[in-house]
Amino acid sequence: MQDHIENLVNGIFEYENAKLSLSEKKLELSVEALNPASGRFVITSNRERRIRGRIYTSTPRMRCGIVEFDDFEVEVPYQFDSTGMEEGDVLKGEITVISDAGETILPFVVSIIHSVIQSSVGNIKNLFHFTNLAQADFNEAVKIFYSPEFKKIFVNNDRSFYNIYRGLCAVRNSAANVEEFLISIHKKHPIRYFAPEEAEIDADEESAYEIAVTKNGWGFVSVQVETDCSFLRLEKEALTDDDFLGNRCSFFCMIEKQKLHAGKNYGNVFLRTPHQTVKIALTVRKKDAPGGSREKRLLYQRLNFELTQTYISFRLKKINVSAWAEKSMRLVQKIITMDDKDLPARLFQAQLLFSQNRPNEAKWILDHVNGEFEMKEKPAELYGYYLYLRAMDAGDGIYAEEMAEEVYKLYVRHRNSGRLLWILLYLDERLAGSPEKKLYMLEDQYDMGNRSPVLYIEGYRLFSADPLLMTKLTAYEIQIIYWAVKHGLCQEDIAAQVVYLAGKMRHFEPVLHKILSAFYRVFPKDEVLAATCAHLMRGSRTREEDFPWYEKAVERGIRLTRLFEYYMLSVPLARKDELPRVIQMYFAYDCNLDYRRTAWLYENLIRHGDKNPEILRSYEMQMERFAVRQVKQCHIDENLAVVYEFMMKKDVVREAFQENYSGFIFKHQLKMREGFRKFRFAAVVQEALKEEERVPIIDGRAQFEIYGKEYEIFLEDDAGNRYHEELPCEVAALFQISRYTEIMRQAQEIPIGVSIYMSEGRRHYIIIDEKNDRFARKVAESSFIREDYKREIRQSLLQYYYDHERVEELNIFLEGVDLEELYARERAEIAELLIRLGKYREASAIVSKYGTENIHSKYLVKLASRMVSDSEDEVDETILNMAHSAFRAGKYDMTVLTYLTKVYQGTTKELRNIWKAAVNFEVDTHDLEERLLVQMLYTGSFVGEKQDIFSSYVRGGACTPIVLAYLSYNAYEYFIRDSLMEDRFFEMLLREYERGETLNDMCRLALILYFAEGMGRSAPSAMYTKDRAEMTAQFIRDFLRREIVFGFFSAFAEEVEELAFYADRVFVEYKALPGSRVVIHYIVESGSNEEVNYRKEEMHHMFGGIFSRQFILFYGDTLQYYITEEVRGKEQLTRSSMIDRDDIHMGGRETRYDVLNDMLIGRALQDDVSLVDLMEVYRKKEKAVSALFCIK
């Protein structure tokens, strides 16, 4: 810059200022947070010369690789530092280039872009876009769902679904969980599947059946295919999206015919999804061969079964002998029709004929059978049956005895034959008088595995005749009675005997319990009820289905040892009605139940305590001991919660509870609805906590702690699939947490759950006060809390500490804050807080690293002012950035302005703004004014206040070279560029000259022109004094000696005699770049002499880019001309004009040129007298000139 000033002082100017050109008009950068952005731009000028200058940036974030330059073309690398900025931030600034070719600004806009998730359907910016992707390509959506970047889309309205995402993404790479996520956020409905409800298949014609399935939605397809029958083999065990063509698919069920039986075979195929079960009922028919053995066998079995049932009805006296015989005969005839050689049927037919008093027909059958089958060779049972029928035919007692003896011998050899025993019971007279013997033989048959109802009848008939025959309850007696009960046979005397014997049993028999239950329904007596309960108690039966018996016994006042305990052990815990008073009183003295049943008992007493307050009071002592014991063992359920809350009035309970209160009061219990047992785990995701809590579901229940209002609950199956929408469960808090706020406030140890609860407010709006500040601080400092959650609490807590002047706590808390984990706005707030606290060094460190963005200007100016005071006049980039940022925001004080006036470097306009503010604050601006003037002169970029700045600078004690350079530059602008100048500028020029300073030619010419223009006005300038007139004349003579002459010199023709030489001249002047080739093309027309062709002459460069050509014109002459200038090797027409003699007004003394003009005028007017006189005058002047200027 010094060289430039010297050139101006010496009158060296650039006619045509160079202009800067940048390769970029604007930098628009998109940067990911924490990543730098870099690039390059090129500086050139429109003149082929070196350009020199400096580069500044409006923010330290933008760094240019070149600060100073001096070259023909400059490539400037730059890099932007995004440290501390966040997604969505936009920073605007500029790069300023100050050079001897001018000033220019390269604006830049840096946007911190959101991390964009790219997909095949475009960028995924929100959940709507994600849903579109899932609909187009579900597999790609699953990959993106589990990518680290996916969580970044949960902003704005989508933020409310983030906790659902946290819970469902915990199980990795589960497409089913992605499906559940879309359902839970209401972006889709579950897919519904449809298939035929039932179908019939003819196995003789088909070996497989095709099941068609349709679906009516999009999403993840996973259908489990199952069957409950063995004769079907499924082609697929699962259906996926690959199996569907559009919305349809099909699969085959292969029929394994070897596993079919003749007739109809029933089975089901199930299509199962988490949200639906589709049942397809299949009926597979298989024909038997005509006359096939199976069909006949089935018919034979059915007929025999009907025969047996008919006999039982007869023996139970439900039908008479005639009906029995008639129905049985029809059944037997059907059997014989099927096979006329069926020996058992023909023998039974003979028995029926005997019972119908048709002995001859019966005898014929027996004779025919004996002759045809040789009965002695037949099985013992058939032969014995034959002998029995022969005895019936004989009617002779002796023959009957012989037959009985023969049958007995057969039985001895075949003791496992129940049929032979039945024959003996009716044939052997020896057994008729010995019921004990009969009973023994029947029981022996049972022990050998015979379960024939025909023999059951015989046993029951014995007990019916004499219940006392039943002396014990073995398996046989129990089976006989149970069979009788099932058939509606209940005799009171038998029931009494069974009740009596049941009382002697030492173990539990389920069948006996059924018998006693049946007896009680028929004979509702206390004895039966007592026996039933006693029998249950022997088996330690405490199931809920056993409770009604104990309940009835208590209601009836039955006295049984430990009846009340069994009552309590079996009572359904879901019951809420009041306990019987006898139960209440019994356990008032001692309670040895397990803690869950005890808690239920106490809860029931508390629930109904207003009805029996004296009973409740009698329990308080043991309830107190119980509560303390359970609290110490950390037991909790819904009943214990009621007990704890009720007993909190006791000091000992309250003290024990306070030791571990947080493990109780936040407990919530999950209960599964009936029929939903496939879920194995429950998980809860809480807004505040980093980690989820995952607990097993046991017996349909699970417990977990919930601290705040924002949480989501999930159920998980064995495959790890999680479910959130429409869960088949209920969740309830075990405690009314609000009742324990006082305990929480008084506790010394603060568990994190308590801190969350006590500091929680409305979402995005947390109020910190003296009641919860320590809890909020615990949350803000905890490693278990999500950072997003801590942020809001942290900022509220800082403000609270500051507002309440809790400086020590505030300082300690600030020391523990990790700035790296904060958002930019939060860091700015902490910086502002530090400034308010007077911690300027700490605040400055934040600004230095993360920038001034987001910090209010009123704090910036305060920080900058203090840091300036401590900087010891050292230039610090951070301080300068703070000071200038505050200034641009309109915030500054005297300290900041003083600092800026001393050290700030920037555009002329920005320096001017600082100067104006500093003047208003009466800050010393001398250094700034000097920098401003030098920069304006160097760059050629001036501001409207330049003269005020210069005047102020001069008043403050100016540097002469700078003053002269400034005056020279403005003189050049005035003289060469025709710029307007104020009168005070010329006063300064004159003052400098009169002080003895040497003015260069440009300044002198500017003064001459200024005074010449003043003479052209009606009143010359008051500055044009006699002395200054002499100065001007001296200046003109000096120029004339150097043959520098301009047309405006003629204004001083009277003061400068030497100008008489130019009195007859007309000046054509043209301004162009010095060194240019300027040509004037002209024609002079005078009277009758008219030129046809233009003459051309190269114009003479007079001074500073002004080219001149002098012409002598007489009255009536006309000069027509045009000027061409050679530009880049081509001649271009730049100006054209015309000058008439009448346009010339030289003024001053008459010269020979004037006399000639007057002579021409006289001739034109035909004034011969005047013409002659003028000719004489011209002759005398010519003679005088010849005498004075003779050439030797």
TINUDO-172455 format. One record per residue (C-alpha): x, y, z. Coordinates in steps of 0.25 Angstrom, whole numbers, plus 5000, padded with zeros to 4 digits. Layout:
N
XYZ...
***
This chain:
1192
500050005000501250105003501650094988500250124984500250254993501550294987501050284973499850364976500750474983501650474971500450484961500450344956499050294953498350184946497450234936496650114936496550044950496649894950495349814954495349694962494749564957494449444965494149304959492949294969491849384971491349314984491849194992490649104996491248985004490448875010491248805021490948685030491148725045492648705050493148695036493948805029493548865016494648915006494748974992495449074984495149204977496049284967496349434968496649504955496549654949496049714936497449764934498649684930499449724942499849674956498849694967499249714981498349694993497849625006496749535009495849535021494649455026493449495035493649375044494749285049494049165044494349205030495849195027496549235014497849165011498449295005498349425013499249515005499449514990500249574979500049514965499349514952498349404956498149354970497549214974497049224988496749094996495749105007495249015018493949025027494048975041492648925046493048885060491948915070490848925059489748835057488748785047487848895042488849005045489049115034490249205035490349325026491649405024492549465014493949455009494549595007495649624997496349764999497249794987497849894978496849854968495749884977494849814988493949704986493149614995492949464993491649425001491549285006490449205012490749085020489648985023489848875033489048765026488248655032488848515030488048465019487648315018487648275004486748164998486248114985485048204986485848334990486348395002485648355015485348485023484248435032483348325035482448355023483548325014483948205022482548145020482648165005483948095005483347975013482147965003483147964992484247874997484047825011485447755012486147885009485247955020485647845030487147885027486948025029486048005041487247945048488348045043488948145053488448265044486948225045486748285059487048425053485748435046484948435059484848585059483648685060482348605059483048465058483748485071482548435079482848295073484348285077484048205089483248105081484448095072485448075083484647955088484447885075485847905070486447835082486247705076487247715064486847685049485347645052484447675040483247635049483647755058483747845047482347805043481847825057482547965057481748005045480447955051480748025064481048165058479748145050480348145036479748015033478747905037479147765040479047675028477747585028477747455022476647375016476447225013475247135011474647105025474446955021474646855010474246705007475246615000475046484994476346404997475946304987476046404976477146504981478446494988478646634991477746754994478146894989477847014999477647154993478047265002477847414999478247535007477747675007478947765011480447795009481547775019482347655025481747525022482047415032480947305033481147185041480447065035480046945045479146825045478546745057478446615049479446505045478846465032479146605026480546645022480746795019481546835007481946965014482046995029482147145027481647245016482547365013482447475003483147394993482047294993480947394988480747444974480047574977479047554988478947404985479647274988479347124990479947004996479646854996479246765008479746625004478846515009479546395015478446285011479146175019478746255032477246275028476146185033474946155025473946265025474146405029475446455035475446585041476546685043476846835043477946925036478247055043478847185038479447255049479947405050480147485063478847555059478047445053477747295053477047235041476447095043476147005031475346885035475646765025474846645024475446525017474646415012475146275010474246165005474346025010474245905000472845854997472545755008473845795014474245735028474445865034473045905031472445775036473345785049472845925052471445875051471745755059472345835070471245935070470145825071470945765082471045895090469545915088469345775094470145805106469445945108468145875107468545775118469045885127467745955126467045825129467845795141467745935146466245925145466046035135465345935126464645805129464945665124464045665113464545795107465945745109465745615102464945675090466045785087467145685089466545585080466445685069467945715071468345565071467545535058468345645051469645585056469245445051468745505038470245555036470845425040469845305043471045225049471245335060471245235072471145335083469945405076469245275074469445235088468945375093467745355084467445225091467445295105466545405100465545295095465545235109465245375115464145385106463545245110463945185096464645065101464444975089465045075080466145095090466444945091466444935076467545035075468344965086468244835079468544885065469744965071470344845078470144755066470844865057471944915066472344805075472244895087473244815096474344855086473945005087474545105096474245095111473345215112472445175100472445035105472145085119471045175114470445055106470444965119469745085126468645085115468444935116468244945131467145045128466544945118466544835128465944895140466444775148467144825161468144705160468444725145468644875149469644835160470444755150470444865140470944965151472044865155472444855141472445005139473245025152474344925147474445015135474545135143475645075152476445055139476045185134475945285146476145405137474845385130473845485135472745415126472945275134472845355147471545415143471045275139471445225153470745335160469445295154469645145153470345105166469445095177470645095187470945235184469445285185469645275201470945335201471045485197472345495203472845385194472245455182472845585185474245525187474145455173473645585167474845665173475745555169475245575154475545725156476945705161477245625149476745735140475345705136474545835135473245775130472045865134471245735134472145695146472045835152470545815152470645685160471645755170470745875172469545785174470245715186470545855192469145895190468645775197469545795208470445925209471145865221471845765211472645885208473645885219474745965212474946055200475945985191476046015176474945915174473945975183474246115178474146065164472745995166472146115173472746215163472046135152470746125159470846275162471046305147469846225144468946305154468946195165469146265178468546195191468646265204469046155212470246125202470546275202470646265217471546145217472446215207472546335215472846255227473946175220474446305214474746365227475746245230476546265218477946325219478146375205477446445194476646375183476146465172475046365168474546355182474446505182473546505170472746395177472646485190472246605181471146525174470646475187470546625193469846665181468746555184468846555199469346695203469646665217470746715226471346585228471546565213472046705212473046685224473546555218473746625204474546735211475346635220475646555208476146675200477046715212477646585212478146605198478546755202477646795191477646955190477346975176476347085173475346985168475346915182475047045189473547035188473546915197474346985208473447105206472147015208472746955220473047085226471747135223471147005229471947025242472646885239473746865250474946805243476346825247477146925238475846955230476047105231477447085226477047005214475947115212477047225211477947135203476947115192476147235192476347305178477147435180476347505170475147505180474747635186473547605195473747605210474247485218473347405227473447465241473947325247475147335237475447475241475447435256476147305254477447375248477347485257478147405267479147335258479447335243480347235237479947255223481047285212481247435210480347445198479147385205479447465217479547585209478147555202477547525216478047665221477647735209476247675210476147725224476647865221475647865209474447835218475047895231473947995232472947885234473747815245474647925251474947845263475347725256476347805247476947865260477147735266478047705254478947825254480047765263480247645254480047725242481147825246482147705249481747645235481847775228483247805234483747665230483247665216483847805214485147755218485047635209484647725197483347655194482247725187480947695180479647765179479147725192480447755199480347895194479047915201479647865214480847945213480048075210479048045222480248015231481048135228480448205240481348115248482648175251483348035250482748005237483048145231484448135235484648005229483948045216484848165215486048085214485648025201484448105197484848125183484747975180483347975184482548105180482848105165482447955164481447925153480847795150480447735137479347635136479147545124477747525120477247375119477647295107478847385104480047295109480947295097481747425102482947395111483547535114483047675116483847795113483647945117484448055110484348185118484648325112485648365122486548235123487548185113487248035115485947965115485547865126485147725121484547635131483947485130482447465130482147355141480747305143480247415134480847525142482047615142482547735150483447845146483747995151483148115144483648245148483048345138481848375130482548345116482748195114482348085105482147935108482447815099482147665100483147575094482947425090483947315089484447355075484847495080483647555073483147675080481747735080481247865084479847895078478647845085479347765096478447655103478847705117478547805127479647885134479347955148480248025158480247955171480448085179479848225178481248295176480748435180480548385194482048365196482648505191482948545205483748415208484448435195484848585199485348535213486148425208487648445208487948345197487348375184487048265175487048295160485548255159485148355170485948465163485248445150483848445157484148565165484748645154483748605143482848715137482048735125482748695112483748795107483348885120484048855133483948945145485048935155484848985169485348975183484548845184485148765173486448835169487348725176486548615168486748695155488248705157488248555160487648525147488548625139489748555145489348415144489948315133488648235133487848355127487748375112488548505108487248565101486548555114487648615122487748735113486448795116486648775131488048825131487648965124486548985134487348945146488449045141487449155140486849125154488249125161488549265154487249325157487349285172488749325173489249185177490549215171491349105178490448995173490349055160491949055159492048915163490948875153491548945142492948875144492248745142491548785129492248715117492048825106492248715095490948655098490148785097489448845086489948975080488749055087489048985100490549025099490149165096489249175108490349125117491349225111490249335114490149285128491649285130491649425125490649465134491449405146492649475141493349345137493949415125495049325122494249205122493149265113494249315104494749165103493349125098493249235088494749205083494349065080492949065076492749205071491849325074490549265068489349255076489949355087489149475089489949605085489749665098490549555105491549555093491849705095491949685110492949575108493749645097493849775106494349695117495349615109495849735102496149795115496949675119497649655106498749765108498549815094498849685087498049645075497249525078496449465067495449415077495249545083495149615070494149515065493249545077493449695077493049695062491949605063491349685074491549815067490849755054489649725063489649865068490249845082491549915086492149995097493350095097494349985100493849895088493850015079495250055083495749915080495049915067495650045063497049995066497049855060495849825051496149805036495049785026494249855015494250005014492750005017492949925030494150015034493250135031492150075040493150055052493650205049492250265050491950185063493250225069493050375066491650365073492350305085493450415084494550305083495850335077495750305062497050355057497650215054496350165048496250285039497650265034497450125031496150165024496750265015497950175011496950065008496050155000497250204992497850064990496549994986495850114979494550084988494050204994492950235003492050365003492650405016494050415011494150565012493650565026494650455029495850525023495450655030495450585043496750515040497350655037496850715049497450605057498850625052499050565038500150495031500550585020500850475009499450415012498850555011499550584998499150444993497750474996497750604990498350554977497450444976496250534977496850634968497050524958495550484959495150624958496050664946496050534938494750464942493950584944493550554958492850664966493650714978493250804989493850944990494550895003495350794995495950914988496150995000496950875006497850874993498051024994498351005009499450905006500050984995500051105004500751025015501851005006501550865001501850834986500650804978500750704966500250744952498950674955498650754967499050884960498150854948497050824957497150964963497251034949496050954945495250994958495551144956495351134941493951084944493751184954494051294944493051234935491951264946491351394948492151414961493551354962493951274975494251354987495551264988496051334975496851444982497951524976499051434981498351314976498151384963499651404962499851254966498851204955499551294945500951234949500351094948499851124934501151184930501851054935500950964927501151054914502651044915502450894915501450904903500350854912499150944908497650924910496450994905496051044918497351124920496651224911495851274923497151334928497551404915497551534922498451494933499451414925499951484913500551364907499151304904498951404893499751304884498551214886497451314884497151274870497151124874495951034875496250914884495650774882496050694894495750544897496050454909496650314907497650214913499050274912499750214901498550184893498450224878497350324876497050384862496150494859495450494845495050634841494550734830494550884831493550954823493651104820492851184810492951134796494051034800493450904803494350784806493850654801494750554808495050544823496450564827497050484839498150514849498650444861498250534873499350574882499450524897499450644905499350594919498850494928498050424917497550554911497750554896497650684888497650744874497650894871496850964860496851104854495451144850494951264844493551334843492651234836493551114837492950984842493750874847493150734846493950624852493850484858494850414867495350264866496050194877496850064875496349964884496949824884497549844870496149894865495750034862494550074868493650204866493550264880493050414878492650504867492250654867492250784860492850924863492351054856493051184857491951244864492151144875493551214878493651314889495051344892494851484899496051564903496851654894496751664879497751594871498051584857497151464857496051544862496251654852496251554841494851504846494351644847494751664832494051544828492751584836492851724829492951664815491751574818490951694822491551784810492051884820493251934811493652044820493851964832494551854823495551964818495752014833495951864838496951834826497751954831497751904845498251764841499351824832499951904844499851784853500551694843501651804842501851814857501951664859502951654847503751754854503751694868503951544864504951544853505651414849507051424847
***
